[in-house]
Amino acid sequence: MLCTFRPLLLELKHPFRLATGVRTHTNAMLTTLQWNGCTGIGEAAMPPYYGENHDTAAVFLEKAAQWLKNLPPDWEINRESIAGVMENIDALAPGNNAAKASVDIALHNLWANITRTPLWQLLGVNPDLMPPTSFTLGIDTPEVLREKIQDAQAFQIIKVKLGTNHDQDIIRTVRELTDKPIYADANQGWTDREQALDLTHWLAENGVKIVEQPFKKHDLASSQWLSDRSLLPIFADESCQRLADLPQIAHAFHGVNIKLMKCTGLSEGFRMAAAARSMGLKLMVGCMTETSCGIMAAACLAPLCNYADLDGCWLIRNNPFELPEMKEGKICLTAYG
Ligand code: MG
């Protein structure tokens, strides 16, 4: 199997203001696999806070390419064989989760292309269970928020980044512009438990449906304290990356945000969804700022989830792929394969 890759610099439509700073571009890598005359494409989306970049991904994917080159010619592609390859790819080096995800997504895309069957069908998911996807508004001035909300018209849910010292003002501004339900992401920005609980009550009164990652990722005690008292479901994002993290965090949250770029792709993502369910956790599928390639792969996991936050490809100017089709605020799976 031939594995090649090329870096992409994704240009954000709006500079992204988070509790941690401002971003205008984000790094991605497109990985292409060629096998028996067919092609599969995968993506690594690499936000700076997980430590991956074009250089680390290139070093890792070079190793992956060497391994994939030696696949026997009679290798048959299916769900189990892809999972088997991914176990080997995972073992090549620690970390590199997004680079690994690009290989996994490319293998799944190759499987769909070889069998000429939509991936969601191969994976046995029911597109009727697709949850609506939220559209993220970064922290911004009221003027810019007004502009951004225009981009959100096709979406039924707004996701708002909080974790500032003026979170209520942000929600009030959004509420002046729309009465759509809101998912709030504190991005590890809250520090005081009592204040967080008061704010959570206030958010619930103002149409917020869930709260993501209230405290620092390792401060599970505070997250558990809040989860025990909060009316709103509290979700882990940065606190939980991979399947192996689930047992340590399950007691501290009501749900977990699964992202392909954190958990090395669809093979582990599906296992993670099943494991999280068995632990009584609610599920959200999320994304980084990424192209339609990564988003449409994640959309195949979405029907297993209660919530979807798959807006990444609507936040960039230079998406090399077509935007996903949307119906009633939900991504349509029919076109993919
Ligand atoms: Mg988040």
Boltz pocket constraint, residues with backbone or C-beta under 6 A from the ligand:
constraints:
  - pocket:
      binder: B
      contacts: [[A, 185], [A, 187], [A, 212], [A, 213], [A, 237], [A, 238], [A, 257]]
      max_distance: 6.0
